[in-house]
Amino acid sequence: MFIDVLFEVADGVGKATLNRPQQMNALTLDMIRALDHKLAEWAKDTSIRAVMIHGAGDKAFCAGGDIRALYDAKQGGNGKLLSEFFWHEYRLDYRIATYPKQLIAVMDGLTMGGGAGIGLNAPVRVATERVVFSMPECAIGLYPDIGAAHFLQRCPGELGMFLALTGLRLRTAGLYYCNLVTHTIPSERLGRLMPESLSIDNMTTRTADISKLQPAIDVCFGLNSVDAIITALENRSDPGSTDSLSLLRRGSPTSLKVTFEHMRRMRGKTLADVLKQDWRISAT
């Protein structure tokens, strides 16, 4: 029996749980296929009124794709597995974003890369106080795919570009400030969370740290090239700009430029457009 994703139905709500807690619920191709298949099945089931997606344990919702498995496939010359992984992952992300019933992603713990593709493409996006979000792809020679160039457009000003290039980690208040989550709840409520219990009264009341950095971010990250951004940051002396510069310098120069162009070109595009372009880049 396949146990890396668990499924159950109670009171008309389908619950899917990513179940690899020792691997931070990292996604495999089999997990992606299983979740996509079940979501398609539940969409047609008239007895199911809503769907919730969780991650097992309290450390991670989903830390992304199983990089080790993908690396081994690449080293072994199995390019077909890589292509299949991205194809099915992007299809799942689109299904989640356009689901015909209420679909709630409950992000508790690490939410990165492919995990953000599931969590932040969902129509209803819930975060607990334990959430940690990042798109770290530039630091590992990749680029933010999984529709990130679309959902990061929700961020005010140039924060979407900033997050894509730097991979800065956001906690609950930052995610809410950036319009990336719709609800924030205490983790102690997870055991009794149901769709109808979600409230617009969020627990996040403190000011997000990133809001204080936004004026400088808007100036620097609104420029027309990565080199121009770096130069602008070098000419500033405030701690936020210094930290941003340090994060940028950890990234692959090629990844930074690919990401910058991708983010710029996808502005105003639909999720379908963005995922198609993600596929073109990832499949090459």
Secondary structure, DSSP 8 states (H G I E B T S, - for coil): ---SEEEEEETTEEEEEE--GGGTT-B-HHHHHHHHHHHHHHHH-TT--EEEEEESSSSEEE--B-HHHHHHHHHTT-HHHHHHHHHHHHHHHHHHHT-SSEEEEEE-SEEETHHHHHHSSSSEEEE-TT-EEE--GGGGT----TTHHHHGGGSSTTHHHHHHHH---B-HHHHHHTT--SEE--GGGGGG--GGG--S--S--S--HHHHHHHHHHHHTTSSSHHHHHHHHHT--SHHHHHHHHHHHTS-HHHHHHHHHHHHHTTT--HHHHHHHHHHHHT-
